[in-house]
Amino acid sequence: MIPNSGNKQVTLLYLIIHVSAWMILFLLPFAIFDVRLKSSFSLFNLLFVGKALIVFYLNYYLLVPRFLLQKKIFTYIIWVALIVSVMAFIDSRQNEIRRMPHETNSNTTIPKHPATTQNTGRPINPPRMLGNIPFILMIIGVSTSLKLSQAWFQNEQTQQDIKKEHLATELAFLKSQINPHFLFNSLNSIYSLAFKKSDLAPEAILRLSKIMRYVLDESPSTCVPLEKELDHLQDYVELQKLRLTEKTKLSFVVDNQASNQTIEPMLLVPFIENAFKHGADTTVQSVITIKINISANQLVFQSTNTIAQRNSNQTEQDSGIGLKNVARRLQMLYPGHHKLDVVEEKNLYAVTLFLTLKQHEMHNS
């Protein structure tokens, strides 16, 4: 069973195993029986192994893939019966020939049996495994079992590859939704400053440029250094602060006691977007509190905000796009390594995320 693998070392290993197994089968009779390595005995033993090879690989590479795996069981049984009959016939003819006396060029008769024991002088026949139908069927059974096992493992690997490809496609789609969603919210903030003719608008545009550069450079990556992601969040918060009034009290605290940790890019920003989008209010007192604590490989993100009066054109479905996407990304990227709690009661909205971080696993997609 030599797999179709790009890994040459694995292929070579299976090749060595196959060759070794057939060599052992050829040499085993000489180890079991006390015989002299006579040419006639070796010849018959070589023919025996050759027939076993033919039966094994004919079934392995032709019959099982073409008939059994295609659920043509009746056709497969017919072919197996035919092979068993042919091999049994060939073996019987070989035995008849082997039992016939032969003469050398000097008219000396060679004994009927090519090898005798040293102690008793009784003849030893070479292995006749294929002359016995149960042994022929055993070879076919081993060949079939190995091929079915290989087919099962290949099918499992194919299913895993399809699943991974599907998840990668879905993840790419979710990322493609995040970027326009993020840009839309940031432009809303700058529009608000420009509408008020605020002197802070140019600074906001510069910050947005920095943020978008990060998005374009790092968003295609599967992991980024945690420090870069935290800097990105800081830039985003600073951009949002430019449009806040004294009515909104903001607290943004980061306590990073870890090093060499990585995180999926743009994973936390939807939570912060949501807090500013629905927590900032220019008419009544509002509160936005964001805390990020990192210790060892554990990250705890907490976001709490009061719920401002939504605009009439701001639907519930629109407000939840970012959060639904990030929840799905967490399920795909951190299965079993995160816990997300979202609580909404009265005029308060709270998000708590417990996340096990990765270390030194930065790869580009």
C-alpha positions in Angstrom: 0.0 0.0 0.0 2.1 2.9 -1.3 0.1 6.1 -0.7 -0.2 8.9 -3.3 1.5 11.4 -1.1 3.7 14.4 -1.8 5.8 13.4 1.1 8.7 11.4 -0.4 9.9 10.1 2.9 6.5 8.5 3.7 6.4 7.0 0.2 9.9 5.6 0.6 9.0 4.2 4.0 6.0 2.3 2.6 8.1 1.1 -0.3 10.7 -0.3 2.1 8.0 -2.0 4.2 6.6 -3.7 1.1 9.9 -4.9 -0.2 10.9 -6.1 3.2 7.7 -8.0 3.7 8.1 -9.9 0.4 11.8 -10.6 1.1 10.8 -12.1 4.4 8.1 -14.2 2.7 10.7 -15.5 0.3 13.4 -16.3 2.9 11.1 -17.6 5.6 11.1 -21.3 4.5 14.8 -21.4 4.6 14.7 -20.2 8.3 11.9 -22.6 9.2 13.2 -25.7 7.5 16.7 -27.1 7.7 17.4 -27.1 4.0 20.3 -26.3 1.8 19.9 -23.4 -0.5 19.6 -25.4 -3.7 18.8 -23.6 -6.9 15.7 -25.7 -7.6 14.3 -25.0 -4.2 15.0 -21.3 -4.6 13.4 -21.3 -8.0 10.1 -22.9 -6.8 10.1 -20.6 -3.8 10.6 -17.6 -6.1 7.8 -18.7 -8.3 5.6 -19.0 -5.2 6.4 -15.4 -4.1 5.9 -14.2 -7.7 2.4 -15.7 -7.8 1.6 -14.2 -4.4 2.7 -10.8 -5.7 0.5 -11.1 -8.8 -2.6 -12.0 -6.8 -2.0 -9.4 -4.1 -1.4 -6.4 -6.4 -3.9 -7.4 -9.0 -6.5 -7.4 -6.4 -5.1 -4.3 -4.7 -4.7 -2.0 -7.7 -7.4 -3.4 -10.1 -10.2 -5.5 -8.6 -10.9 -3.6 -5.4 -10.8 -0.1 -6.9 -12.7 -0.9 -10.0 -15.3 -3.3 -8.6 -15.5 -3.5 -4.8 -15.2 0.2 -4.1 -17.7 0.9 -6.9 -20.1 -1.5 -5.2 -20.0 -4.0 -8.0 -19.7 -6.8 -5.5 -21.0 -9.6 -7.8 -18.5 -8.8 -10.5 -15.8 -8.6 -7.9 -16.7 -12.1 -6.6 -16.6 -13.5 -10.1 -13.1 -12.1 -10.7 -11.9 -13.4 -7.4 -13.2 -16.9 -8.2 -11.6 -16.7 -11.6 -8.2 -15.7 -10.1 -8.4 -18.5 -7.5 -9.2 -21.1 -10.1 -6.4 -20.0 -12.4 -3.8 -19.8 -9.7 -4.8 -23.2 -8.3 -4.6 -24.7 -11.8 -1.1 -23.2 -12.4 0.0 -24.4 -9.0 -1.2 -28.0 -9.6 0.6 -28.0 -13.0 3.8 -26.7 -11.3 3.6 -29.5 -8.7 3.2 -32.1 -11.4 6.3 -30.8 -13.2 8.2 -30.6 -10.0 7.5 -34.3 -9.2 8.7 -35.4 -12.6 12.3 -36.7 -12.7 14.7 -34.5 -14.6 17.9 -35.4 -16.3 21.0 -33.4 -16.5 23.3 -33.1 -19.5 25.3 -36.1 -18.0 22.1 -38.2 -17.9 22.1 -38.1 -14.1 18.7 -38.1 -12.5 17.9 -35.3 -10.1 15.8 -36.4 -7.1 12.2 -35.6 -7.3 12.5 -33.3 -4.3 15.0 -30.5 -4.4 15.8 -30.4 -0.7 15.9 -33.0 2.1 16.4 -32.6 5.8 19.9 -33.3 7.1 18.6 -35.6 9.9 16.0 -37.9 8.3 16.6 -37.5 4.6 12.8 -37.1 4.2 11.9 -34.8 1.3 10.8 -31.2 1.9 8.5 -29.6 -0.7 8.7 -25.9 -1.4 5.8 -23.8 0.0 2.6 -24.4 -2.0 0.5 -21.7 -0.5 -1.2 -20.8 -3.7 -2.0 -24.4 -4.3 -4.4 -24.3 -1.4 -7.5 -22.3 -2.0 -7.8 -21.0 1.6 -4.3 -19.5 1.4 -5.1 -17.9 -1.9 -8.2 -16.4 -0.3 -6.1 -15.3 2.6 -3.8 -13.3 0.3 -6.8 -11.7 -1.4 -8.3 -11.0 2.0 -5.2 -9.2 3.3 -4.9 -7.3 0.0 -8.6 -6.3 0.2 -8.3 -5.2 3.8 -5.3 -3.0 3.2 -6.9 -1.4 0.2 -10.2 -0.7 2.0 -8.3 0.7 4.9 -6.3 3.0 2.6 -9.5 4.1 0.8 -11.1 4.8 4.2 -8.2 6.9 5.4 -8.0 8.8 2.1 -11.7 9.5 2.2 -11.4 10.8 5.8 -8.5 13.0 4.7 -10.5 14.3 1.7 -13.4 15.1 4.0 -11.0 16.9 6.4 -9.5 18.9 3.5 -13.0 19.8 2.2 -14.0 20.9 5.7 -10.8 23.0 6.1 -11.3 24.5 2.6 -14.9 25.3 3.5 -13.9 26.9 6.8 -11.2 28.9 5.1 -13.6 30.2 2.5 -16.2 31.1 5.2 -13.5 32.8 7.2 -12.3 34.8 4.2 -15.9 35.9 3.6 -16.3 37.0 7.2 -13.1 39.0 7.0 -14.3 40.6 3.8 -17.4 41.7 5.6 -15.4 43.1 8.6 -13.3 45.5 6.6 -16.1 47.4 4.8 -18.1 47.4 8.1 -15.1 48.8 9.9 -14.5 51.5 7.3 -18.2 52.4 7.2 -18.2 53.1 11.0 -14.9 55.0 10.8 -16.1 57.2 8.0 -19.3 57.9 10.0 -17.1 59.2 12.8 -15.1 61.5 10.5 -18.3 62.6 8.8 -19.6 63.7 12.2 -16.5 65.8 12.8 -16.6 67.3 9.3 -20.3 68.1 9.7 -19.4 70.1 12.8 -16.5 71.7 11.0 -14.3 70.5 13.8 -10.5 71.2 13.6 -10.1 67.6 14.7 -11.2 66.3 11.3 -7.6 66.3 9.7 -6.2 64.4 12.7 -9.0 61.9 12.4 -8.2 61.4 8.7 -4.6 60.7 9.5 -5.5 58.2 12.2 -7.9 56.5 9.8 -5.1 56.3 7.3 -2.9 54.5 9.8 -5.7 52.2 10.8 -6.5 51.3 7.2 -2.8 50.6 6.5 -2.9 48.1 9.4 -6.1 46.6 8.0 -4.7 46.1 4.5 -1.3 44.8 5.7 -2.4 42.5 8.6 -6.0 41.5 7.8 -4.9 38.8 5.3 -2.7 37.2 8.0 -3.9 34.4 10.2 -2.1 35.7 13.3 -0.4 39.0 14.3 1.7 39.9 17.3 -0.6 40.9 20.2 1.2 44.2 20.7 0.3 45.3 17.1 -3.3 44.4 17.6 -3.4 46.3 20.8 -1.8 49.4 19.1 -4.4 49.1 16.4 -7.2 49.1 19.0 -5.6 52.2 20.7 -5.6 54.0 17.4 -9.2 53.1 16.8 -10.2 54.3 20.3 -8.3 57.6 19.8 -10.1 58.1 16.5 -13.5 57.5 18.1 -12.6 59.9 21.0 -12.4 62.8 18.5 -16.1 62.8 18.0 -17.2 62.3 21.6 -18.7 65.1 23.7 -18.5 65.7 27.4 -21.7 63.7 27.7 -19.8 60.4 27.1 -17.4 59.1 29.7 -14.8 56.8 28.2 -12.4 54.5 30.0 -10.0 52.4 28.0 -7.5 50.3 30.0 -5.0 47.7 28.7 -3.0 45.6 31.1 -0.6 43.5 29.1 1.7 41.3 31.2 2.4 38.7 28.5 5.0 38.6 25.7 5.4 36.7 22.4 1.6 36.1 22.1 -0.3 36.3 18.9 -3.9 36.8 18.0 -6.2 36.8 14.9 -6.2 40.3 13.4 -9.3 42.4 13.7 -10.8 40.0 16.2 -11.6 42.5 19.1 -12.4 45.6 17.1 -16.0 44.7 16.4 -16.7 44.7 20.1 -15.2 48.2 20.5 -17.0 49.4 17.4 -20.3 48.2 18.8 -19.6 50.0 22.2 -19.0 53.3 20.5 -21.8 52.9 17.9 -24.5 52.2 20.5 -22.9 53.7 23.6 -21.9 57.2 22.6 -24.7 59.8 23.1 -24.6 63.6 22.5 -27.8 64.3 24.4 -27.7 62.4 27.7 -25.0 61.0 29.9 -23.4 57.8 28.6 -20.6 55.5 29.7 -18.2 53.3 27.6 -15.8 51.1 29.6 -13.3 48.9 27.9 -10.8 46.7 29.8 -8.2 44.3 28.3 -6.2 42.1 30.6 -3.5 39.7 29.4 -1.7 37.3 31.7 0.4 34.4 30.4 -1.6 33.1 27.5 -5.0 34.2 28.8 -6.8 37.3 27.5 -9.9 38.8 29.1 -11.8 41.4 27.2 -14.6 43.4 28.9 -16.7 46.0 27.3 -19.6 47.8 29.0 -21.7 50.6 27.5 -25.0 52.3 28.1 -27.4 51.9 25.3 -28.1 55.2 23.5 -31.3 55.9 21.6 -30.9 54.3 18.2 -31.5 56.3 15.0 -34.6 55.4 13.1 -32.6 54.0 10.2 -30.5 51.8 12.4 -32.0 48.4 12.4 -31.3 45.7 14.9 -30.0 43.5 12.1 -27.5 46.1 11.0 -26.2 46.7 14.5 -25.4 43.0 15.0 -23.5 42.3 11.8 -20.0 42.8 13.4 -20.9 40.8 16.6 -22.3 37.9 14.6 -19.2 37.7 12.5 -16.8 37.8 15.3 -18.7 35.2 17.2 -18.5 32.9 14.2 -14.8 33.6 13.8 -14.2 32.7 17.4 -16.0 29.4 16.9 -13.8 28.6 13.8 -10.5 29.9 15.0 -10.6 29.2 18.8 -12.8 26.1 19.2 -12.8 25.1 22.9 -10.4 27.9 23.7 -12.8 30.8 24.2 -15.9 31.8 26.2 -18.1 34.7 25.0 -20.7 36.2 27.2 -23.0 38.9 26.0 -25.5 40.5 28.4 -28.1 43.2 27.5 -30.5 44.4 30.3 -32.4 47.7 30.5 -30.0 50.3 29.2 -26.7 48.4 29.7 -24.8 46.2 27.2 -21.9 44.1 28.4 -19.5 41.8 26.5 -17.0 39.5 28.2 -14.5 37.4 26.3 -12.1 34.8 27.7 -9.6 33.8 25.1 -6.6 31.4 25.2 -3.9 33.1 23.1 -1.5 31.4 20.7 2.3 31.8 20.9 4.8 32.1 18.0 2.3 30.9 15.4 2.4 33.7 12.8 1.5 32.5 9.3 0.3 34.3 6.2 -2.7 33.0 4.5 
